[in-house]
Amino acid sequence: MAHKISDACLCCGSCLPECPCDAIKESSPYTIDSSACSDCGACVDSCPAEAIGQA
């Protein structure tokens, strides 16, 4: 199951370099392309707003 970014996203960019699949797209809030997400969870720990979770 892919991860999802909630409206709590600060658009700070902390998650972008953590994603090995380049599944995170810059928007407001950021989004995760579920077809590209490998569900590795690398982005979850990098988010200061705790805005990333299971979809």
CHARMM-style PDB file with segment names, atoms N, HN, CA, C and O in Angstrom:
ATOM      1  N   MET     1       0.846  -1.179   0.000  1.00  0.00      PROA
ATOM      2  CA  MET     1       0.000   0.000   0.000  1.00  0.00      PROA
ATOM      3  C   MET     1       0.896   1.249   0.000  1.00  0.00      PROA
ATOM      4  O   MET     1       1.846   1.334   0.778  1.00  0.00      PROA
ATOM      5  N   ALA     2       0.598   2.178  -0.843  1.00  0.00      PROA
ATOM      6  HN  ALA     2      -0.174   2.109  -1.475  1.00  0.00      PROA
ATOM      7  CA  ALA     2       1.393   3.399  -0.952  1.00  0.00      PROA
ATOM      8  C   ALA     2       1.129   4.333   0.224  1.00  0.00      PROA
ATOM      9  O   ALA     2       0.129   4.201   0.930  1.00  0.00      PROA
ATOM     10  N   HSD     3       2.030   5.263   0.418  1.00  0.00      PROA
ATOM     11  HN  HSD     3       2.842   5.370  -0.156  1.00  0.00      PROA
ATOM     12  CA  HSD     3       1.863   6.279   1.449  1.00  0.00      PROA
ATOM     13  C   HSD     3       1.106   7.470   0.891  1.00  0.00      PROA
ATOM     14  O   HSD     3       0.986   7.628  -0.324  1.00  0.00      PROA
ATOM     15  N   LYS     4       0.595   8.309   1.786  1.00  0.00      PROA
ATOM     16  HN  LYS     4       0.692   8.180   2.773  1.00  0.00      PROA
ATOM     17  CA  LYS     4      -0.175   9.485   1.402  1.00  0.00      PROA
ATOM     18  C   LYS     4       0.270  10.655   2.277  1.00  0.00      PROA
ATOM     19  O   LYS     4       0.638  10.470   3.437  1.00  0.00      PROA
ATOM     20  N   ILE     5       0.234  11.860   1.710  1.00  0.00      PROA
ATOM     21  HN  ILE     5      -0.065  12.010   0.768  1.00  0.00      PROA
ATOM     22  CA  ILE     5       0.581  13.069   2.446  1.00  0.00      PROA
ATOM     23  C   ILE     5      -0.696  13.831   2.753  1.00  0.00      PROA
ATOM     24  O   ILE     5      -1.493  14.106   1.857  1.00  0.00      PROA
ATOM     25  N   SER     6      -0.891  14.175   4.032  1.00  0.00      PROA
ATOM     26  HN  SER     6      -0.243  13.952   4.760  1.00  0.00      PROA
ATOM     27  CA  SER     6      -2.109  14.864   4.457  1.00  0.00      PROA
ATOM     28  C   SER     6      -1.990  16.377   4.300  1.00  0.00      PROA
ATOM     29  O   SER     6      -0.946  16.899   3.909  1.00  0.00      PROA
ATOM     30  N   ASP     7      -3.074  17.061   4.612  1.00  0.00      PROA
ATOM     31  HN  ASP     7      -3.922  16.637   4.930  1.00  0.00      PROA
ATOM     32  CA  ASP     7      -3.103  18.525   4.544  1.00  0.00      PROA
ATOM     33  C   ASP     7      -2.190  19.177   5.583  1.00  0.00      PROA
ATOM     34  O   ASP     7      -1.979  20.389   5.536  1.00  0.00      PROA
ATOM     35  N   ALA     8      -1.650  18.403   6.509  1.00  0.00      PROA
ATOM     36  HN  ALA     8      -1.821  17.419   6.547  1.00  0.00      PROA
ATOM     37  CA  ALA     8      -0.717  18.935   7.503  1.00  0.00      PROA
ATOM     38  C   ALA     8       0.656  19.221   6.899  1.00  0.00      PROA
ATOM     39  O   ALA     8       1.524  19.778   7.571  1.00  0.00      PROA
ATOM     40  N   CYS     9       0.857  18.848   5.650  1.00  0.00      PROA
ATOM     41  HN  CYS     9       0.152  18.396   5.104  1.00  0.00      PROA
ATOM     42  CA  CYS     9       2.131  19.046   4.947  1.00  0.00      PROA
ATOM     43  C   CYS     9       2.543  20.516   4.966  1.00  0.00      PROA
ATOM     44  O   CYS     9       1.746  21.397   4.646  1.00  0.00      PROA
ATOM     45  N   LEU    10       3.785  20.769   5.341  1.00  0.00      PROA
ATOM     46  HN  LEU    10       4.433  20.053   5.601  1.00  0.00      PROA
ATOM     47  CA  LEU    10       4.335  22.125   5.384  1.00  0.00      PROA
ATOM     48  C   LEU    10       5.011  22.525   4.078  1.00  0.00      PROA
ATOM     49  O   LEU    10       5.459  23.662   3.933  1.00  0.00      PROA
ATOM     50  N   CYS    11       5.086  21.603   3.135  1.00  0.00      PROA
ATOM     51  HN  CYS    11       4.722  20.679   3.252  1.00  0.00      PROA
ATOM     52  CA  CYS    11       5.771  21.838   1.852  1.00  0.00      PROA
ATOM     53  C   CYS    11       7.215  22.284   2.084  1.00  0.00      PROA
ATOM     54  O   CYS    11       7.727  23.157   1.383  1.00  0.00      PROA
ATOM     55  N   CYS    12       7.858  21.678   3.070  1.00  0.00      PROA
ATOM     56  HN  CYS    12       7.442  20.969   3.640  1.00  0.00      PROA
ATOM     57  CA  CYS    12       9.220  22.076   3.452  1.00  0.00      PROA
ATOM     58  C   CYS    12      10.296  21.397   2.612  1.00  0.00      PROA
ATOM     59  O   CYS    12      11.428  21.876   2.553  1.00  0.00      PROA
ATOM     60  N   GLY    13       9.951  20.281   1.961  1.00  0.00      PROA
ATOM     61  HN  GLY    13       9.031  19.892   2.010  1.00  0.00      PROA
ATOM     62  CA  GLY    13      10.906  19.585   1.114  1.00  0.00      PROA
ATOM     63  C   GLY    13      11.752  18.543   1.812  1.00  0.00      PROA
ATOM     64  O   GLY    13      12.602  17.924   1.173  1.00  0.00      PROA
ATOM     65  N   SER    14      11.552  18.327   3.092  1.00  0.00      PROA
ATOM     66  HN  SER    14      10.861  18.829   3.611  1.00  0.00      PROA
ATOM     67  CA  SER    14      12.354  17.347   3.833  1.00  0.00      PROA
ATOM     68  C   SER    14      12.217  15.931   3.278  1.00  0.00      PROA
ATOM     69  O   SER    14      13.165  15.149   3.343  1.00  0.00      PROA
ATOM     70  N   CYS    15      11.075  15.604   2.746  1.00  0.00      PROA
ATOM     71  HN  CYS    15      10.306  16.240   2.693  1.00  0.00      PROA
ATOM     72  CA  CYS    15      10.820  14.257   2.255  1.00  0.00      PROA
ATOM     73  C   CYS    15      11.391  13.992   0.862  1.00  0.00      PROA
ATOM     74  O   CYS    15      11.690  12.847   0.523  1.00  0.00      PROA
ATOM     75  N   LEU    16      11.540  15.026   0.068  1.00  0.00      PROA
ATOM     76  HN  LEU    16      11.297  15.956   0.344  1.00  0.00      PROA
ATOM     77  CA  LEU    16      11.941  14.845  -1.332  1.00  0.00      PROA
ATOM     78  C   LEU    16      13.224  14.050  -1.512  1.00  0.00      PROA
ATOM     79  O   LEU    16      13.224  13.093  -2.286  1.00  0.00      PROA
ATOM     80  N   PRO    17      14.322  14.395  -0.836  1.00  0.00      PROA
ATOM     81  CA  PRO    17      15.556  13.629  -1.059  1.00  0.00      PROA
ATOM     82  C   PRO    17      15.538  12.231  -0.452  1.00  0.00      PROA
ATOM     83  O   PRO    17      16.402  11.410  -0.760  1.00  0.00      PROA
ATOM     84  N   GLU    18      14.562  11.955   0.407  1.00  0.00      PROA
ATOM     85  HN  GLU    18      13.860  12.622   0.658  1.00  0.00      PROA
ATOM     86  CA  GLU    18      14.480  10.650   1.065  1.00  0.00      PROA
ATOM     87  C   GLU    18      13.816   9.591   0.197  1.00  0.00      PROA
ATOM     88  O   GLU    18      14.002   8.396   0.428  1.00  0.00      PROA
ATOM     89  N   CYS    19      13.050  10.012  -0.794  1.00  0.00      PROA
ATOM     90  HN  CYS    19      12.899  10.983  -0.983  1.00  0.00      PROA
ATOM     91  CA  CYS    19      12.295   9.061  -1.618  1.00  0.00      PROA
ATOM     92  C   CYS    19      13.172   8.460  -2.716  1.00  0.00      PROA
ATOM     93  O   CYS    19      13.581   9.170  -3.634  1.00  0.00      PROA
ATOM     94  N   PRO    20      13.465   7.152  -2.629  1.00  0.00      PROA
ATOM     95  CA  PRO    20      14.314   6.520  -3.639  1.00  0.00      PROA
ATOM     96  C   PRO    20      13.602   6.320  -4.980  1.00  0.00      PROA
ATOM     97  O   PRO    20      14.238   5.997  -5.983  1.00  0.00      PROA
ATOM     98  N   CYS    21      12.285   6.513  -4.991  1.00  0.00      PROA
ATOM     99  HN  CYS    21      11.768   6.775  -4.176  1.00  0.00      PROA
ATOM    100  CA  CYS    21      11.496   6.280  -6.208  1.00  0.00      PROA
ATOM    101  C   CYS    21      11.079   7.576  -6.904  1.00  0.00      PROA
ATOM    102  O   CYS    21      10.432   7.537  -7.950  1.00  0.00      PROA
ATOM    103  N   ASP    22      11.442   8.713  -6.333  1.00  0.00      PROA
ATOM    104  HN  ASP    22      11.968   8.745  -5.483  1.00  0.00      PROA
ATOM    105  CA  ASP    22      10.999  10.015  -6.849  1.00  0.00      PROA
ATOM    106  C   ASP    22       9.479  10.065  -7.011  1.00  0.00      PROA
ATOM    107  O   ASP    22       8.962  10.608  -7.987  1.00  0.00      PROA
ATOM    108  N   ALA    23       8.780   9.493  -6.041  1.00  0.00      PROA
ATOM    109  HN  ALA    23       9.200   9.051  -5.248  1.00  0.00      PROA
ATOM    110  CA  ALA    23       7.321   9.428  -6.094  1.00  0.00      PROA
ATOM    111  C   ALA    23       6.656  10.671  -5.520  1.00  0.00      PROA
ATOM    112  O   ALA    23       5.462  10.881  -5.733  1.00  0.00      PROA
ATOM    113  N   ILE    24       7.407  11.502  -4.794  1.00  0.00      PROA
ATOM    114  HN  ILE    24       8.377  11.332  -4.622  1.00  0.00      PROA
ATOM    115  CA  ILE    24       6.835  12.683  -4.159  1.00  0.00      PROA
ATOM    116  C   ILE    24       6.892  13.862  -5.118  1.00  0.00      PROA
ATOM    117  O   ILE    24       7.943  14.181  -5.674  1.00  0.00      PROA
ATOM    118  N   LYS    25       5.745  14.501  -5.301  1.00  0.00      PROA
ATOM    119  HN  LYS    25       4.892  14.242  -4.849  1.00  0.00      PROA
ATOM    120  CA  LYS    25       5.635  15.626  -6.223  1.00  0.00      PROA
ATOM    121  C   LYS    25       5.337  16.907  -5.447  1.00  0.00      PROA
ATOM    122  O   LYS    25       4.520  16.916  -4.526  1.00  0.00      PROA
ATOM    123  N   GLU    26       6.012  17.986  -5.836  1.00  0.00      PROA
ATOM    124  HN  GLU    26       6.676  17.979  -6.584  1.00  0.00      PROA
ATOM    125  CA  GLU    26       5.807  19.273  -5.185  1.00  0.00      PROA
ATOM    126  C   GLU    26       4.488  19.880  -5.636  1.00  0.00      PROA
ATOM    127  O   GLU    26       4.283  20.138  -6.822  1.00  0.00      PROA
ATOM    128  N   SER    27       3.612  20.101  -4.694  1.00  0.00      PROA
ATOM    129  HN  SER    27       3.778  19.892  -3.731  1.00  0.00      PROA
ATOM    130  CA  SER    27       2.336  20.780  -4.877  1.00  0.00      PROA
ATOM    131  C   SER    27       1.952  21.283  -3.493  1.00  0.00      PROA
ATOM    132  O   SER    27       2.785  21.244  -2.588  1.00  0.00      PROA
ATOM    133  N   SER    28       0.769  21.736  -3.298  1.00  0.00      PROA
ATOM    134  HN  SER    28       0.092  21.768  -4.033  1.00  0.00      PROA
ATOM    135  CA  SER    28       0.377  22.220  -1.980  1.00  0.00      PROA
ATOM    136  C   SER    28      -0.921  21.530  -1.559  1.00  0.00      PROA
ATOM    137  O   SER    28      -1.978  21.929  -2.048  1.00  0.00      PROA
ATOM    138  N   PRO    29      -0.909  20.534  -0.696  1.00  0.00      PROA
ATOM    139  CA  PRO    29       0.273  19.898  -0.112  1.00  0.00      PROA
ATOM    140  C   PRO    29       0.965  18.992  -1.139  1.00  0.00      PROA
ATOM    141  O   PRO    29       0.430  18.713  -2.212  1.00  0.00      PROA
ATOM    142  N   TYR    30       2.171  18.545  -0.772  1.00  0.00      PROA
ATOM    143  HN  TYR    30       2.605  18.772   0.099  1.00  0.00      PROA
ATOM    144  CA  TYR    30       2.880  17.609  -1.637  1.00  0.00      PROA
ATOM    145  C   TYR    30       2.011  16.363  -1.824  1.00  0.00      PROA
ATOM    146  O   TYR    30       1.134  16.077  -1.009  1.00  0.00      PROA
ATOM    147  N   THR    31       2.266  15.638  -2.893  1.00  0.00      PROA
ATOM    148  HN  THR    31       2.979  15.870  -3.555  1.00  0.00      PROA
ATOM    149  CA  THR    31       1.523  14.405  -3.157  1.00  0.00      PROA
ATOM    150  C   THR    31       2.507  13.270  -3.417  1.00  0.00      PROA
ATOM    151  O   THR    31       3.670  13.501  -3.747  1.00  0.00      PROA
ATOM    152  N   ILE    32       2.022  12.049  -3.263  1.00  0.00      PROA
ATOM    153  HN  ILE    32       1.078  11.862  -2.995  1.00  0.00      PROA
ATOM    154  CA  ILE    32       2.815  10.862  -3.556  1.00  0.00      PROA
ATOM    155  C   ILE    32       2.121  10.100  -4.675  1.00  0.00      PROA
ATOM    156  O   ILE    32       0.942   9.762  -4.566  1.00  0.00      PROA
ATOM    157  N   ASP    33       2.847   9.832  -5.740  1.00  0.00      PROA
ATOM    158  HN  ASP    33       3.805  10.106  -5.829  1.00  0.00      PROA
ATOM    159  CA  ASP    33       2.338   9.046  -6.863  1.00  0.00      PROA
ATOM    160  C   ASP    33       2.267   7.592  -6.401  1.00  0.00      PROA
ATOM    161  O   ASP    33       3.292   6.927  -6.256  1.00  0.00      PROA
ATOM    162  N   SER    34       1.060   7.115  -6.176  1.00  0.00      PROA
ATOM    163  HN  SER    34       0.227   7.656  -6.294  1.00  0.00      PROA
ATOM    164  CA  SER    34       0.894   5.768  -5.626  1.00  0.00      PROA
ATOM    165  C   SER    34       1.424   4.681  -6.557  1.00  0.00      PROA
ATOM    166  O   SER    34       1.800   3.605  -6.092  1.00  0.00      PROA
ATOM    167  N   SER    35       1.461   4.942  -7.854  1.00  0.00      PROA
ATOM    168  HN  SER    35       1.155   5.816  -8.232  1.00  0.00      PROA
ATOM    169  CA  SER    35       1.980   3.931  -8.775  1.00  0.00      PROA
ATOM    170  C   SER    35       3.502   3.861  -8.748  1.00  0.00      PROA
ATOM    171  O   SER    35       4.083   2.868  -9.185  1.00  0.00      PROA
ATOM    172  N   ALA    36       4.155   4.908  -8.238  1.00  0.00      PROA
ATOM    173  HN  ALA    36       3.683   5.715  -7.883  1.00  0.00      PROA
ATOM    174  CA  ALA    36       5.617   4.930  -8.153  1.00  0.00      PROA
ATOM    175  C   ALA    36       6.122   4.603  -6.751  1.00  0.00      PROA
ATOM    176  O   ALA    36       7.270   4.189  -6.589  1.00  0.00      PROA
ATOM    177  N   CYS    37       5.284   4.782  -5.748  1.00  0.00      PROA
ATOM    178  HN  CYS    37       4.352   5.119  -5.880  1.00  0.00      PROA
ATOM    179  CA  CYS    37       5.671   4.567  -4.347  1.00  0.00      PROA
ATOM    180  C   CYS    37       5.924   3.083  -4.080  1.00  0.00      PROA
ATOM    181  O   CYS    37       5.082   2.239  -4.389  1.00  0.00      PROA
ATOM    182  N   SER    38       7.087   2.772  -3.505  1.00  0.00      PROA
ATOM    183  HN  SER    38       7.770   3.457  -3.254  1.00  0.00      PROA
ATOM    184  CA  SER    38       7.426   1.375  -3.191  1.00  0.00      PROA
ATOM    185  C   SER    38       7.047   1.005  -1.761  1.00  0.00      PROA
ATOM    186  O   SER    38       7.296  -0.121  -1.328  1.00  0.00      PROA
ATOM    187  N   ASP    39       6.448   1.938  -1.024  1.00  0.00      PROA
ATOM    188  HN  ASP    39       6.246   2.852  -1.376  1.00  0.00      PROA
ATOM    189  CA  ASP    39       6.015   1.706   0.354  1.00  0.00      PROA
ATOM    190  C   ASP    39       7.186   1.442   1.294  1.00  0.00      PROA
ATOM    191  O   ASP    39       7.054   0.699   2.267  1.00  0.00      PROA
ATOM    192  N   CYS    40       8.339   2.057   0.999  1.00  0.00      PROA
ATOM    193  HN  CYS    40       8.447   2.661   0.209  1.00  0.00      PROA
ATOM    194  CA  CYS    40       9.522   1.829   1.833  1.00  0.00      PROA
ATOM    195  C   CYS    40       9.462   2.583   3.156  1.00  0.00      PROA
ATOM    196  O   CYS    40      10.090   2.170   4.131  1.00  0.00      PROA
ATOM    197  N   GLY    41       8.711   3.689   3.199  1.00  0.00      PROA
ATOM    198  HN  GLY    41       8.201   4.024   2.407  1.00  0.00      PROA
ATOM    199  CA  GLY    41       8.564   4.457   4.433  1.00  0.00      PROA
ATOM    200  C   GLY    41       9.688   5.425   4.731  1.00  0.00      PROA
ATOM    201  O   GLY    41       9.698   6.031   5.802  1.00  0.00      PROA
ATOM    202  N   ALA    42      10.631   5.591   3.826  1.00  0.00      PROA
ATOM    203  HN  ALA    42      10.623   5.098   2.956  1.00  0.00      PROA
ATOM    204  CA  ALA    42      11.764   6.493   4.063  1.00  0.00      PROA
ATOM    205  C   ALA    42      11.311   7.931   4.293  1.00  0.00      PROA
ATOM    206  O   ALA    42      11.957   8.672   5.034  1.00  0.00      PROA
ATOM    207  N   CYS    43      10.232   8.323   3.677  1.00  0.00      PROA
ATOM    208  HN  CYS    43       9.708   7.721   3.075  1.00  0.00      PROA
ATOM    209  CA  CYS    43       9.735   9.692   3.799  1.00  0.00      PROA
ATOM    210  C   CYS    43       9.087   9.965   5.154  1.00  0.00      PROA
ATOM    211  O   CYS    43       9.097  11.103   5.624  1.00  0.00      PROA
ATOM    212  N   VAL    44       8.531   8.950   5.779  1.00  0.00      PROA
ATOM    213  HN  VAL    44       8.522   8.025   5.397  1.00  0.00      PROA
ATOM    214  CA  VAL    44       7.752   9.119   7.004  1.00  0.00      PROA
ATOM    215  C   VAL    44       8.577   9.754   8.116  1.00  0.00      PROA
ATOM    216  O   VAL    44       8.131  10.724   8.730  1.00  0.00      PROA
ATOM    217  N   ASP    45       9.753   9.238   8.383  1.00  0.00      PROA
ATOM    218  HN  ASP    45      10.115   8.451   7.885  1.00  0.00      PROA
ATOM    219  CA  ASP    45      10.583   9.747   9.472  1.00  0.00      PROA
ATOM    220  C   ASP    45      11.160  11.128   9.187  1.00  0.00      PROA
ATOM    221  O   ASP    45      11.567  11.828  10.114  1.00  0.00      PROA
ATOM    222  N   SER    46      11.202  11.529   7.921  1.00  0.00      PROA
ATOM    223  HN  SER    46      10.872  10.960   7.167  1.00  0.00      PROA
ATOM    224  CA  SER    46      11.788  12.818   7.570  1.00  0.00      PROA
ATOM    225  C   SER    46      10.802  13.976   7.702  1.00  0.00      PROA
ATOM    226  O   SER    46      11.210  15.135   7.633  1.00  0.00      PROA
ATOM    227  N   CYS    47       9.536  13.692   7.887  1.00  0.00      PROA
ATOM    228  HN  CYS    47       9.204  12.750   7.943  1.00  0.00      PROA
ATOM    229  CA  CYS    47       8.504  14.735   7.901  1.00  0.00      PROA
ATOM    230  C   CYS    47       8.345  15.355   9.287  1.00  0.00      PROA
ATOM    231  O   CYS    47       7.915  14.676  10.220  1.00  0.00      PROA
ATOM    232  N   PRO    48       8.688  16.640   9.432  1.00  0.00      PROA
ATOM    233  CA  PRO    48       8.561  17.287  10.746  1.00  0.00      PROA
ATOM    234  C   PRO    48       7.124  17.500  11.177  1.00  0.00      PROA
ATOM    235  O   PRO    48       6.861  17.678  12.366  1.00  0.00      PROA
ATOM    236  N   ALA    49       6.181  17.487  10.231  1.00  0.00      PROA
ATOM    237  HN  ALA    49       6.395  17.342   9.265  1.00  0.00      PROA
ATOM    238  CA  ALA    49       4.769  17.695  10.542  1.00  0.00      PROA
ATOM    239  C   ALA    49       4.015  16.384  10.730  1.00  0.00      PROA
ATOM    240  O   ALA    49       2.813  16.393  11.000  1.00  0.00      PROA
ATOM    241  N   GLU    50       4.712  15.256  10.591  1.00  0.00      PROA
ATOM    242  HN  GLU    50       5.688  15.249  10.372  1.00  0.00      PROA
ATOM    243  CA  GLU    50       4.089  13.944  10.685  1.00  0.00      PROA
ATOM    244  C   GLU    50       2.876  13.848   9.747  1.00  0.00      PROA
ATOM    245  O   GLU    50       1.828  13.315  10.113  1.00  0.00      PROA
ATOM    246  N   ALA    51       3.049  14.376   8.537  1.00  0.00      PROA
ATOM    247  HN  ALA    51       3.900  14.809   8.240  1.00  0.00      PROA
ATOM    248  CA  ALA    51       1.963  14.443   7.565  1.00  0.00      PROA
ATOM    249  C   ALA    51       1.919  13.254   6.613  1.00  0.00      PROA
ATOM    250  O   ALA    51       1.033  13.181   5.762  1.00  0.00      PROA
ATOM    251  N   ILE    52       2.852  12.329   6.742  1.00  0.00      PROA
ATOM    252  HN  ILE    52       3.572  12.388   7.433  1.00  0.00      PROA
ATOM    253  CA  ILE    52       2.909  11.205   5.823  1.00  0.00      PROA
ATOM    254  C   ILE    52       2.527   9.920   6.541  1.00  0.00      PROA
ATOM    255  O   ILE    52       3.065   9.595   7.599  1.00  0.00      PROA
ATOM    256  N   GLY    53       1.591   9.199   5.948  1.00  0.00      PROA
ATOM    257  HN  GLY    53       1.153   9.463   5.088  1.00  0.00      PROA
ATOM    258  CA  GLY    53       1.139   7.941   6.542  1.00  0.00      PROA
ATOM    259  C   GLY    53       0.651   6.986   5.478  1.00  0.00      PROA
ATOM    260  O   GLY    53       0.727   7.278   4.285  1.00  0.00      PROA
ATOM    261  N   GLN    54       0.154   5.855   5.909  1.00  0.00      PROA
ATOM    262  HN  GLN    54       0.093   5.618   6.878  1.00  0.00      PROA
ATOM    263  CA  GLN    54      -0.385   4.850   4.986  1.00  0.00      PROA
ATOM    264  C   GLN    54      -1.653   5.381   4.334  1.00  0.00      PROA
ATOM    265  O   GLN    54      -2.480   6.027   4.977  1.00  0.00      PROA
ATOM    266  N   ALA    55      -1.783   5.098   3.068  1.00  0.00      PROA
ATOM    267  HN  ALA    55      -1.111   4.573   2.546  1.00  0.00      PROA
ATOM    268  CA  ALA    55      -2.986   5.525   2.320  1.00  0.00      PROA
ATOM    269  C   ALA    55      -4.147   4.631   2.630  1.00  0.00      PROA
ATOM    270  OT1 ALA    55      -5.240   4.831   2.099  1.00  0.00      PROA
TER     271      ALA     55
END
